[in-house]
């Protein structure tokens, strides 16, 4: 199936050959007729699946910073794309202007905007009539004195929030000039306006303009009816002209129809239609699109002779390619990208399809091409204790460079099989012939130097010898996270300058090859099964590859067996494989460099693919049991349906050392597989961009789709922004996706590296975080272990729980600074008690230098467990942790459990007969917390605080702690709470623009919602309803839930209303606005709330019910009112339906003297 662009070229070539001077432009009538055929021919599907969602997302982001938007649309046609947007976005459009040169379209557009009978206008909130200018939009057009169908011209110098070109740039040359003109029409809002361009892929050369963001839709198709009349309208539109002479017109149209039948595809389901591929792209631009010269003035540019190896990338037209020669150049690139809010790509070996991206600046790391070996035992920091030789490889070198340099000193590093592959290999995995013996290439990484894409700073992580650290390089505070991420997802988190590998002794390789023709499917399945079984018996120094390919219309199984040793290796007999495959076809002994040339697809298959005359496209999945019927059938069917004779499937053996590493020990989380299955499409290089190449790429994705459900994961090294990669990327990192998503937000918050392998979006599932506090020796860790096991065993089956200590980081840093034994600090209580005074002093000194260190440690622990549902944190002693830390994790439910035990018991457990000295594992009495009001008490130690739960751990054994979890903890994961959360509907831009409002009262409007909420309020309450004297609530949201609950538990209500609505006598207090749009706390605005006197007896127990806890101002007023009525804090409990911790509500109550009141919430949400 050819693309529309290929069809256009063919149509024009036929016309030029037949009647080069007889063409004429399409009339408005002819253009309109052709457009209708195109749009009806499934082009509308592209609008529904791609253009509308992308534009909706774009406008939602803009509306976060403005109350409404003004739109300028260029060439909208008979109906604006804006009319397809969701209603809540359309009602935000207050100004609409269009340039539509086709007078038929302009009339239809005007009619559509104004005269839709019986329905609301598509843009219902326009502040004045739309302007439709029946004229072209030109680079010189200044929007002044223009002719409008409405008779109203755009005001002089009018500016817009958004300018849209939706398939309207065809014929505009040069396109850059038109976009530059549109950029001048953008407003000067603090958040920049956007020019959005939707266009067919492959024809958007913008001559150095830098895009803000891009998206693609490679699977778009157009279906055209084959009757002559529609075909003629369609071909005229695509070609862009018709013919003046009727006889000539008829003759050429006949040829055009034949071309359509030759280039289109006919499906059995629609025999009277032809299909053409119509891949689409979106590119957005801000006023910063023209700032590329600022960067180019500081930066060496790439040599025009630079050859890009990946055929996909060669088709892309980047804004520019820069070639930094020193690290400062890289920093300048990053700082420029951050200032202009644009992305970058990185070129290493140039094998990635994403190393160049349309209208994006690429950084060519080719000047950083040095390889260094370090074998000495000292590097300026003292002895290298394990004396492991190190290899420092800069990001511009390739696999061949590393192997040659290390071989010269008798070393090697586990690498891939192709010498020209660059740093993307070892940063994203690196499967090769030493994987079974030494692990992946990324597993050998022990250090790195990088430029942060969050700050532009030069950082180093891990073991980087001092002389290989650039001047001014800083040790990253996120060292462990970065080093973890570099081992499998390293292209996503910074511009890597160099990596440090642990090296191994160089090896010699014995290579045996077989090529076996297969008679039929039965024999093919049998051979695959036998090969699969044979490989299970191989020692780790043996590695086997298999190839499925076709030669002379017959399927072949190619096998390569590689054995290695540090000295000369003689081929050993392998009875099973010799029996299964027979005598080998060739045998040779080579070193690491020679091994590159032994690959069957390089030198043996189809005459050898290594001659540079072909292009290829690959995707890789991980498989177990390739001999199983289901998998082997898919593999054999793939070879039979290959679009090119050169396509093949390559199977590389895994296992061994690869599987020794835990899935979550590195970012490379797919470890349980027997073979990496590389689906490889190959076609002649001179057919790049043609139907042959497009069909080959589609074949790869089709095979990958069929294998994905049978696989153990996908290889991320090949994946990029193409939406067809999305399902593969979802399985590329095993269990590590959530942690990687969080790290992406932290280390690349501006999405500078937006075109690397796509990472998962942060999980939306609500996490439960339990902070376990208590004196030393109370048994916090023991209890935490029990509770974690309870969550894992007793909660619903998908719950993942984990314990972490917040003090481990301090202990690690203390051990590094003092030489103390870190392991003993963790595991040996007597040793820890011996170091406790010095450890506490060390932490206090850290606190003096970094006052917010406790918060940082807390967030680091949370982020390190991003993939867990329940996180239990020990080792902290904050006085009011839930009140003061919940806003830091606003999408998590946070509670604290205070573990107690007698001093005698605690001393016995510590095995230390000294009086408690109050030196804590992690002293959080730091005084850095801020105030929320002018009457805030300055000395936080005088404030009372009620822990979420208190557990008396005096008894021995696990039973009491288990029963405590059953009663208080496991109910927090009840499925009914998840059901309740789904009833809280998000409402964008309410009550003011930029706010995504959570409609908590919607629960009562859902069938069964109020009953469910009432039941949960009753069962989740930690107290005894039989001892409650009143349910208090404040209008209006509290009334809804409190009344149903009061009836359910048979307790009278205490209504709290605005002043003047209750008969006297009453108590009253001032009440500030509770919504975040309200005034500051101390500006009360004169509002009061009141409650009837003598309604609640003194000393009675009261439960306050409210729909929402956000700022806490309403509850603060309610508690003041109860105090006026003589109700003490000890007799009050609070329950709310939904809490929004980002607004510091709990903290406000704590700092105003209400921290000792029990406060429970059913749901927790981030936002409003």
MOZI-V906933 format. One record per residue. N is the residue number from 0. RES is the residue in three letters. NEAR is the number of other C-alpha atoms within 10 Angstrom. Layout:
# MOZI-V906933
<<N;RES;NEAR> <N;RES;NEAR>>
This chain:
# MOZI-V906933
<<0;UNK;21> <1;UNK;22> <2;UNK;24> <3;UNK;22> <4;UNK;19> <5;UNK;16> <6;UNK;23> <7;UNK;16> <8;UNK;13> <9;UNK;17> <10;UNK;23> <11;UNK;19> <12;UNK;13> <13;UNK;16> <14;UNK;24> <15;UNK;13> <16;UNK;8> <17;UNK;14> <18;UNK;13> <19;UNK;11> <20;UNK;10> <21;UNK;15> <22;UNK;17> <23;UNK;12> <24;UNK;15> <25;UNK;17> <26;UNK;12> <27;UNK;14> <28;UNK;13> <29;UNK;16> <30;UNK;21> <31;UNK;20> <32;UNK;17> <33;UNK;22> <34;UNK;20> <35;UNK;15> <36;UNK;23> <37;UNK;23> <38;UNK;16> <39;UNK;14> <40;UNK;20> <41;UNK;17> <42;UNK;19> <43;UNK;16> <44;UNK;15> <45;UNK;19> <46;UNK;19> <47;UNK;13> <48;UNK;12> <49;UNK;19> <50;UNK;26> <51;UNK;18> <52;UNK;14> <53;UNK;19> <54;UNK;21> <55;UNK;17> <56;UNK;13> <57;UNK;15> <58;UNK;21> <59;UNK;16> <60;UNK;12> <61;UNK;20> <62;UNK;21> <63;UNK;17> <64;UNK;15> <65;UNK;17> <66;UNK;14> <67;UNK;21> <68;UNK;21> <69;UNK;20> <70;UNK;20> <71;UNK;24> <72;UNK;25> <73;UNK;26> <74;UNK;26> <75;UNK;24> <76;UNK;25> <77;UNK;21> <78;UNK;17> <79;UNK;19> <80;UNK;17> <81;UNK;21> <82;UNK;16> <83;UNK;17> <84;UNK;19> <85;UNK;12> <86;UNK;13> <87;UNK;12> <88;UNK;20> <89;UNK;21> <90;UNK;16> <91;UNK;21> <92;UNK;21> <93;UNK;19> <94;UNK;20> <95;UNK;22> <96;UNK;20> <97;UNK;27> <98;UNK;24> <99;UNK;25> <100;UNK;19> <101;UNK;21> <102;UNK;18> <103;UNK;16> <104;UNK;21> <105;UNK;25> <106;UNK;17> <107;UNK;15> <108;UNK;20> <109;UNK;17> <110;UNK;13> <111;UNK;17> <112;UNK;19> <113;UNK;16> <114;UNK;13> <115;UNK;11> <116;UNK;8> <117;UNK;6> <118;UNK;7> <119;UNK;11> <120;UNK;15> <121;UNK;19> <122;UNK;21> <123;UNK;15> <124;UNK;14> <125;UNK;18> <126;UNK;11> <127;UNK;10> <128;UNK;15> <129;UNK;23> <130;UNK;22> <131;UNK;29> <132;UNK;27> <133;UNK;21> <134;UNK;18> <135;UNK;14> <136;UNK;21> <137;UNK;16> <138;UNK;17> <139;UNK;9> <140;UNK;14> <141;UNK;17> <142;UNK;19> <143;UNK;12> <144;UNK;12> <145;UNK;18> <146;UNK;17> <147;UNK;20> <148;UNK;15> <149;UNK;12> <150;UNK;12> <151;UNK;16> <152;UNK;18> <153;UNK;22> <154;UNK;11> <155;UNK;10> <156;UNK;11> <157;UNK;13> <158;UNK;21> <159;UNK;24> <160;UNK;25> <161;UNK;25> <162;UNK;26> <163;UNK;24> <164;UNK;21> <165;UNK;21> <166;UNK;17> <167;UNK;17> <168;UNK;20> <169;UNK;12> <170;UNK;8> <171;UNK;14> <172;UNK;12> <173;UNK;14> <174;UNK;17> <175;UNK;18> <176;UNK;17> <177;UNK;19> <178;UNK;25> <179;UNK;18> <180;UNK;16> <181;UNK;30> <182;UNK;23> <183;UNK;15> <184;UNK;23> <185;UNK;23> <186;UNK;18> <187;UNK;13> <188;UNK;11> <189;UNK;8> <190;UNK;14> <191;UNK;17> <192;UNK;25> <193;UNK;24> <194;UNK;27> <195;UNK;26> <196;UNK;24> <197;UNK;24> <198;UNK;22> <199;UNK;23> <200;UNK;19> <201;UNK;16> <202;UNK;12> <203;UNK;21> <204;UNK;17> <205;UNK;20> <206;UNK;15> <207;UNK;20> <208;UNK;26> <209;UNK;27> <210;UNK;27> <211;UNK;22> <212;UNK;19> <213;UNK;22> <214;UNK;17> <215;UNK;22> <216;UNK;20> <217;UNK;16> <218;UNK;13> <219;UNK;21> <220;UNK;23> <221;UNK;24> <222;UNK;23> <223;UNK;23> <224;UNK;19> <225;UNK;17> <226;UNK;11> <227;UNK;12> <228;UNK;10> <229;UNK;16> <230;UNK;22> <231;UNK;20> <232;UNK;21> <233;UNK;24> <234;UNK;24> <235;UNK;24> <236;UNK;22> <237;UNK;19> <238;UNK;21> <239;UNK;19> <240;UNK;19> <241;UNK;24> <242;UNK;20> <243;UNK;13> <244;UNK;11> <245;UNK;9> <246;UNK;10> <247;UNK;16> <248;UNK;16> <249;UNK;13> <250;UNK;11> <251;UNK;18> <252;UNK;23> <253;UNK;12> <254;UNK;14> <255;UNK;23> <256;UNK;19> <257;UNK;12> <258;UNK;16> <259;UNK;21> <260;UNK;14> <261;UNK;13> <262;UNK;20> <263;UNK;22> <264;UNK;17> <265;UNK;17> <266;UNK;11> <267;UNK;8> <268;UNK;7> <269;UNK;11> <270;UNK;11> <271;UNK;13> <272;UNK;20> <273;UNK;22> <274;UNK;24> <275;UNK;23> <276;UNK;22> <277;UNK;24> <278;UNK;20> <279;UNK;22> <280;UNK;22> <281;UNK;23> <282;UNK;19> <283;UNK;20> <284;UNK;26> <285;UNK;26> <286;UNK;22> <287;UNK;18> <288;UNK;22> <289;UNK;17> <290;UNK;14> <291;UNK;18> <292;UNK;12> <293;UNK;10> <294;UNK;18> <295;UNK;14> <296;UNK;9> <297;UNK;13> <298;UNK;20> <299;UNK;14> <300;UNK;16> <301;UNK;18> <302;UNK;10> <303;UNK;7> <304;UNK;6> <305;UNK;11> <306;UNK;10> <307;UNK;19> <308;UNK;18> <309;UNK;19> <310;UNK;20> <311;UNK;21> <312;UNK;19> <313;UNK;18> <314;UNK;16> <315;UNK;20> <316;UNK;21> <317;UNK;25> <318;UNK;22> <319;UNK;23> <320;UNK;24> <321;UNK;24> <322;UNK;20> <323;UNK;23> <324;UNK;16> <325;UNK;13> <326;UNK;16> <327;UNK;15> <328;UNK;18> <329;UNK;27> <330;UNK;21> <331;UNK;16> <332;UNK;24> <333;UNK;26> <334;UNK;19> <335;UNK;18> <336;UNK;24> <337;UNK;19> <338;UNK;10> <339;UNK;18> <340;UNK;17> <341;UNK;24> <342;UNK;26> <343;UNK;25> <344;UNK;23> <345;UNK;27> <346;UNK;24> <347;UNK;27> <348;UNK;26> <349;UNK;27> <350;UNK;22> <351;UNK;26> <352;UNK;25> <353;UNK;25> <354;UNK;28> <355;UNK;30> <356;UNK;25> <357;UNK;26> <358;UNK;27> <359;UNK;25> <360;UNK;28> <361;UNK;24> <362;UNK;25> <363;UNK;26> <364;UNK;28> <365;UNK;22> <366;UNK;15> <367;UNK;20> <368;UNK;17> <369;UNK;17> <370;UNK;22> <371;UNK;15> <372;UNK;20> <373;UNK;17> <374;UNK;16> <375;UNK;12> <376;UNK;14> <377;UNK;13> <378;UNK;15> <379;UNK;10> <380;UNK;8> <381;UNK;8> <382;UNK;11> <383;UNK;15> <384;UNK;8> <385;UNK;7> <386;UNK;12> <387;UNK;15> <388;UNK;18> <389;UNK;27> <390;UNK;27> <391;UNK;24> <392;UNK;25> <393;UNK;26> <394;UNK;29> <395;UNK;23> <396;UNK;23> <397;UNK;26> <398;UNK;23> <399;UNK;20> <400;UNK;19> <401;UNK;26> <402;UNK;21> <403;UNK;18> <404;UNK;18> <405;UNK;23> <406;UNK;17> <407;UNK;11> <408;UNK;12> <409;UNK;14> <410;UNK;23> <411;UNK;25> <412;UNK;26> <413;UNK;28> <414;UNK;28> <415;UNK;23> <416;UNK;21> <417;UNK;17> <418;UNK;19> <419;UNK;17> <420;UNK;23> <421;UNK;26> <422;UNK;28> <423;UNK;27> <424;UNK;27> <425;UNK;30> <426;UNK;26> <427;UNK;26> <428;UNK;27> <429;UNK;26> <430;UNK;24> <431;UNK;20> <432;UNK;28> <433;UNK;29> <434;UNK;27> <435;UNK;24> <436;UNK;19> <437;UNK;22> <438;UNK;26> <439;UNK;31> <440;UNK;25> <441;UNK;28> <442;UNK;27> <443;UNK;22> <444;UNK;25> <445;UNK;20> <446;UNK;22> <447;UNK;26> <448;UNK;29> <449;UNK;25> <450;UNK;22> <451;UNK;22> <452;UNK;27> <453;UNK;19> <454;UNK;14> <455;UNK;21> <456;UNK;19> <457;UNK;26> <458;UNK;23> <459;UNK;28> <460;UNK;24> <461;UNK;18> <462;UNK;16> <463;UNK;21> <464;UNK;17> <465;UNK;11> <466;UNK;9> <467;UNK;15> <468;UNK;18> <469;UNK;15> <470;UNK;10> <471;UNK;9> <472;UNK;15> <473;UNK;14> <474;UNK;14> <475;UNK;18> <476;UNK;11> <477;UNK;14> <478;UNK;16> <479;UNK;13> <480;UNK;20> <481;UNK;23> <482;UNK;20> <483;UNK;21> <484;UNK;26> <485;UNK;29> <486;UNK;26> <487;UNK;30> <488;UNK;29> <489;UNK;27> <490;UNK;24> <491;UNK;27> <492;UNK;27> <493;UNK;24> <494;UNK;26> <495;UNK;28> <496;UNK;24> <497;UNK;25> <498;UNK;28> <499;UNK;26> <500;UNK;27> <501;UNK;22> <502;UNK;23> <503;UNK;19> <504;UNK;15> <505;UNK;20> <506;UNK;20> <507;UNK;20> <508;UNK;26> <509;UNK;21> <510;UNK;22> <511;UNK;20> <512;UNK;23> <513;UNK;20> <514;UNK;20> <515;UNK;18> <516;UNK;16> <517;UNK;17> <518;UNK;11> <519;UNK;11> <520;UNK;14> <521;UNK;10> <522;UNK;12> <523;UNK;22> <524;UNK;21> <525;UNK;17> <526;UNK;18> <527;UNK;21> <528;UNK;18> <529;UNK;18> <530;UNK;22> <531;UNK;22> <532;UNK;17> <533;UNK;18> <534;UNK;19> <535;UNK;12> <536;UNK;12> <537;UNK;17> <538;UNK;12> <539;UNK;17> <540;UNK;17> <541;UNK;22> <542;UNK;25> <543;UNK;23> <544;UNK;23> <545;UNK;24> <546;UNK;21> <547;UNK;23> <548;UNK;26> <549;UNK;22> <550;UNK;12> <551;UNK;8> <552;UNK;9> <553;UNK;13> <554;UNK;21> <555;UNK;22> <556;UNK;20> <557;UNK;22> <558;UNK;23> <559;UNK;22> <560;UNK;22> <561;UNK;24> <562;UNK;24> <563;UNK;26> <564;UNK;15> <565;UNK;13> <566;UNK;11> <567;UNK;14> <568;UNK;15> <569;UNK;14> <570;UNK;17> <571;UNK;8> <572;UNK;8> <573;UNK;11> <574;UNK;10> <575;UNK;15> <576;UNK;20> <577;UNK;12> <578;UNK;11> <579;UNK;16> <580;UNK;17> <581;UNK;12> <582;UNK;12> <583;UNK;17> <584;UNK;12> <585;UNK;11> <586;UNK;15> <587;UNK;15> <588;UNK;19> <589;UNK;18> <590;UNK;17> <591;UNK;20> <592;UNK;18> <593;UNK;13> <594;UNK;20> <595;UNK;18> <596;UNK;17> <597;UNK;21> <598;UNK;20> <599;UNK;24> <600;UNK;18> <601;UNK;16> <602;UNK;15> <603;UNK;16> <604;UNK;20> <605;UNK;16> <606;UNK;11> <607;UNK;14> <608;UNK;19> <609;UNK;15> <610;UNK;9> <611;UNK;10> <612;UNK;11> <613;UNK;16> <614;UNK;19> <615;UNK;21> <616;UNK;24> <617;UNK;19> <618;UNK;22> <619;UNK;25> <620;UNK;25> <621;UNK;27> <622;UNK;24> <623;UNK;18> <624;UNK;18> <625;UNK;23> <626;UNK;19> <627;UNK;14> <628;UNK;14> <629;UNK;12> <630;UNK;19> <631;UNK;19> <632;UNK;16> <633;UNK;16> <634;UNK;21> <635;UNK;18> <636;UNK;13> <637;UNK;23> <638;UNK;24> <639;UNK;15> <640;UNK;12> <641;UNK;21> <642;UNK;21> <643;UNK;18> <644;UNK;18> <645;UNK;21> <646;UNK;24> <647;UNK;23> <648;UNK;22> <649;UNK;21> <650;UNK;23> <651;UNK;22> <652;UNK;26> <653;UNK;31> <654;UNK;19> <655;UNK;22> <656;UNK;17> <657;UNK;22> <658;UNK;18> <659;UNK;13> <660;UNK;17> <661;UNK;13> <662;UNK;18> <663;UNK;17> <664;UNK;13> <665;UNK;21> <666;UNK;30> <667;UNK;31> <668;UNK;25> <669;UNK;26> <670;UNK;22> <671;UNK;20> <672;UNK;19> <673;UNK;22> <674;UNK;24> <675;UNK;23> <676;UNK;28> <677;UNK;21> <678;UNK;24> <679;UNK;20> <680;UNK;25> <681;UNK;22> <682;UNK;20> <683;UNK;15> <684;UNK;14> <685;UNK;11> <686;UNK;13> <687;UNK;18> <688;UNK;16> <689;UNK;13> <690;UNK;16> <691;UNK;17> <692;UNK;25> <693;UNK;17> <694;UNK;17> <695;UNK;23> <696;UNK;19> <697;UNK;16> <698;UNK;23> <699;UNK;23> <700;UNK;19> <701;UNK;13> <702;UNK;19> <703;UNK;26> <704;UNK;14> <705;UNK;14> <706;UNK;20> <707;UNK;18> <708;UNK;9> <709;UNK;16> <710;UNK;20> <711;UNK;21> <712;UNK;26> <713;UNK;27> <714;UNK;27> <715;UNK;27> <716;UNK;25> <717;UNK;21> <718;UNK;25> <719;UNK;21> <720;UNK;19> <721;UNK;16> <722;UNK;16> <723;UNK;18> <724;UNK;18> <725;UNK;17> <726;UNK;13> <727;UNK;23> <728;UNK;25> <729;UNK;17> <730;UNK;23> <731;UNK;31> <732;UNK;27> <733;UNK;20> <734;UNK;17> <735;UNK;24> <736;UNK;25> <737;UNK;23> <738;UNK;24> <739;UNK;27> <740;UNK;19> <741;UNK;22> <742;UNK;23> <743;UNK;22> <744;UNK;15> <745;UNK;14> <746;UNK;19> <747;UNK;19> <748;UNK;15> <749;UNK;17> <750;UNK;22> <751;UNK;22> <752;UNK;23> <753;UNK;19> <754;UNK;25> <755;UNK;27> <756;UNK;25> <757;UNK;23> <758;UNK;26> <759;UNK;20> <760;UNK;14> <761;UNK;17> <762;UNK;14> <763;UNK;10> <764;UNK;11> <765;UNK;19> <766;UNK;22> <767;UNK;21> <768;UNK;24> <769;UNK;22> <770;UNK;26> <771;UNK;26> <772;UNK;25> <773;UNK;21> <774;UNK;22> <775;UNK;23> <776;UNK;23> <777;UNK;25> <778;UNK;22> <779;UNK;23> <780;UNK;20> <781;UNK;13> <782;UNK;21> <783;UNK;24> <784;UNK;16> <785;UNK;16> <786;UNK;27> <787;UNK;19> <788;UNK;17> <789;UNK;19> <790;UNK;22> <791;UNK;18> <792;UNK;13> <793;UNK;13> <794;UNK;20> <795;UNK;13> <796;UNK;9> <797;UNK;8> <798;UNK;14> <799;UNK;17> <800;UNK;23> <801;UNK;20> <802;UNK;21> <803;UNK;19> <804;UNK;20> <805;UNK;22> <806;UNK;22> <807;UNK;19> <808;UNK;13> <809;UNK;18> <810;UNK;24> <811;UNK;16> <812;UNK;16> <813;UNK;21> <814;UNK;17> <815;UNK;12> <816;UNK;10> <817;UNK;11> <818;UNK;9> <819;UNK;17> <820;UNK;16> <821;UNK;17> <822;UNK;11> <823;UNK;13> <824;UNK;22> <825;UNK;15> <826;UNK;10> <827;UNK;12> <828;UNK;16> <829;UNK;14> <830;UNK;14> <831;UNK;20> <832;UNK;18> <833;UNK;12> <834;UNK;14> <835;UNK;16> <836;UNK;14> <837;UNK;13> <838;UNK;24> <839;UNK;19> <840;UNK;13> <841;UNK;18> <842;UNK;22> <843;UNK;18> <844;UNK;12> <845;UNK;15> <846;UNK;17> <847;UNK;12> <848;UNK;10> <849;UNK;11> <850;UNK;16> <851;UNK;14> <852;UNK;16> <853;UNK;24> <854;UNK;14> <855;UNK;13> <856;UNK;17> <857;UNK;19> <858;UNK;16> <859;UNK;16> <860;UNK;20> <861;UNK;21> <862;UNK;19> <863;UNK;18> <864;UNK;21> <865;UNK;22> <866;UNK;23> <867;UNK;21> <868;UNK;20> <869;UNK;25> <870;UNK;24> <871;UNK;24> <872;UNK;24> <873;UNK;23> <874;UNK;22> <875;UNK;22> <876;UNK;19> <877;UNK;20> <878;UNK;19> <879;UNK;22> <880;UNK;22> <881;UNK;26> <882;UNK;26> <883;UNK;21> <884;UNK;21> <885;UNK;23> <886;UNK;20> <887;UNK;15> <888;UNK;18> <889;UNK;20> <890;UNK;22> <891;UNK;23> <892;UNK;22> <893;UNK;22> <894;UNK;20> <895;UNK;22> <896;UNK;20> <897;UNK;20> <898;UNK;23> <899;UNK;21> <900;UNK;19> <901;UNK;14> <902;UNK;15> <903;UNK;14> <904;UNK;17> <905;UNK;21> <906;UNK;18> <907;UNK;13> <908;UNK;15> <909;UNK;18> <910;UNK;13> <911;UNK;15> <912;UNK;11> <913;UNK;8> <914;UNK;9> <915;UNK;15> <916;UNK;8> <917;UNK;9> <918;UNK;15> <919;UNK;19> <920;UNK;25> <921;UNK;22> <922;UNK;20> <923;UNK;20> <924;UNK;14> <925;UNK;15> <926;UNK;11> <927;UNK;12> <928;UNK;14> <929;UNK;11> <930;UNK;14> <931;UNK;18> <932;UNK;13> <933;UNK;10> <934;UNK;10> <935;UNK;15> <936;UNK;16> <937;UNK;14> <938;UNK;9> <939;UNK;17> <940;UNK;11> <941;UNK;9> <942;UNK;17> <943;UNK;16> <944;UNK;20> <945;UNK;20> <946;UNK;21> <947;UNK;22> <948;UNK;16> <949;UNK;16> <950;UNK;18> <951;UNK;15> <952;UNK;22> <953;UNK;16> <954;UNK;11> <955;UNK;8> <956;UNK;10> <957;UNK;14> <958;UNK;11> <959;UNK;16> <960;UNK;21> <961;UNK;16> <962;UNK;13> <963;UNK;16> <964;UNK;20> <965;UNK;16> <966;UNK;12> <967;UNK;13> <968;UNK;19> <969;UNK;16> <970;UNK;16> <971;UNK;16> <972;UNK;18> <973;UNK;13> <974;UNK;11> <975;UNK;14> <976;UNK;16> <977;UNK;14> <978;UNK;13> <979;UNK;20> <980;UNK;18> <981;UNK;10> <982;UNK;19> <983;UNK;21> <984;UNK;15> <985;UNK;17> <986;UNK;14> <987;UNK;18> <988;UNK;20> <989;UNK;14> <990;UNK;14> <991;UNK;13> <992;UNK;15> <993;UNK;18> <994;UNK;17> <995;UNK;18> <996;UNK;17> <997;UNK;21> <998;UNK;15> <999;UNK;21> <1000;UNK;21> <1001;UNK;14> <1002;UNK;22> <1003;UNK;18> <1004;UNK;11> <1005;UNK;12> <1006;UNK;10> <1007;UNK;11> <1008;UNK;18> <1009;UNK;20> <1010;UNK;17> <1011;UNK;17> <1012;UNK;22> <1013;UNK;21> <1014;UNK;16> <1015;UNK;19> <1016;UNK;21> <1017;UNK;18> <1018;UNK;12> <1019;UNK;16> <1020;UNK;19> <1021;UNK;16> <1022;UNK;13> <1023;UNK;8> <1024;UNK;17> <1025;UNK;9> <1026;UNK;11> <1027;UNK;19> <1028;UNK;20> <1029;UNK;23> <1030;UNK;25> <1031;UNK;27> <1032;UNK;27> <1033;UNK;25> <1034;UNK;14> <1035;UNK;13> <1036;UNK;16> <1037;UNK;21> <1038;UNK;21> <1039;UNK;18> <1040;UNK;24> <1041;UNK;27> <1042;UNK;20> <1043;UNK;16> <1044;UNK;24> <1045;UNK;20> <1046;UNK;13> <1047;UNK;13> <1048;UNK;15> <1049;UNK;15> <1050;UNK;19> <1051;UNK;17> <1052;UNK;22> <1053;UNK;23> <1054;UNK;20> <1055;UNK;24> <1056;UNK;19> <1057;UNK;18> <1058;UNK;17> <1059;UNK;12> <1060;UNK;11> <1061;UNK;15> <1062;UNK;11> <1063;UNK;11> <1064;UNK;11> <1065;UNK;16> <1066;UNK;18> <1067;UNK;24> <1068;UNK;19> <1069;UNK;18> <1070;UNK;25> <1071;UNK;22> <1072;UNK;17> <1073;UNK;20> <1074;UNK;16> <1075;UNK;13> <1076;UNK;9> <1077;UNK;12> <1078;UNK;13> <1079;UNK;13> <1080;UNK;16> <1081;UNK;12> <1082;UNK;11> <1083;UNK;14> <1084;UNK;14> <1085;UNK;8> <1086;UNK;12> <1087;UNK;16> <1088;UNK;24> <1089;UNK;27> <1090;UNK;30> <1091;UNK;18> <1092;UNK;15> <1093;UNK;12> <1094;UNK;14> <1095;UNK;22> <1096;UNK;14> <1097;UNK;13> <1098;UNK;14> <1099;UNK;15> <1100;UNK;20> <1101;UNK;27> <1102;UNK;26> <1103;UNK;23> <1104;UNK;28> <1105;UNK;25> <1106;UNK;24> <1107;UNK;25> <1108;UNK;27> <1109;UNK;23> <1110;UNK;24> <1111;UNK;22> <1112;UNK;20> <1113;UNK;22> <1114;UNK;26> <1115;UNK;21> <1116;UNK;21> <1117;UNK;24> <1118;UNK;22> <1119;UNK;18> <1120;UNK;21> <1121;UNK;24> <1122;UNK;14> <1123;UNK;15> <1124;UNK;21> <1125;UNK;15> <1126;UNK;20> <1127;UNK;17> <1128;UNK;18> <1129;UNK;14> <1130;UNK;16> <1131;UNK;24> <1132;UNK;22> <1133;UNK;20> <1134;UNK;23> <1135;UNK;21> <1136;UNK;26> <1137;UNK;23> <1138;UNK;29> <1139;UNK;26> <1140;UNK;31> <1141;UNK;18> <1142;UNK;21> <1143;UNK;22> <1144;UNK;24> <1145;UNK;27> <1146;UNK;26> <1147;UNK;23> <1148;UNK;21> <1149;UNK;26> <1150;UNK;25> <1151;UNK;17> <1152;UNK;17> <1153;UNK;24> <1154;UNK;22> <1155;UNK;19> <1156;UNK;22> <1157;UNK;22> <1158;UNK;21> <1159;UNK;21> <1160;UNK;21> <1161;UNK;21> <1162;UNK;22> <1163;UNK;23> <1164;UNK;20> <1165;UNK;18> <1166;UNK;17> <1167;UNK;22>>
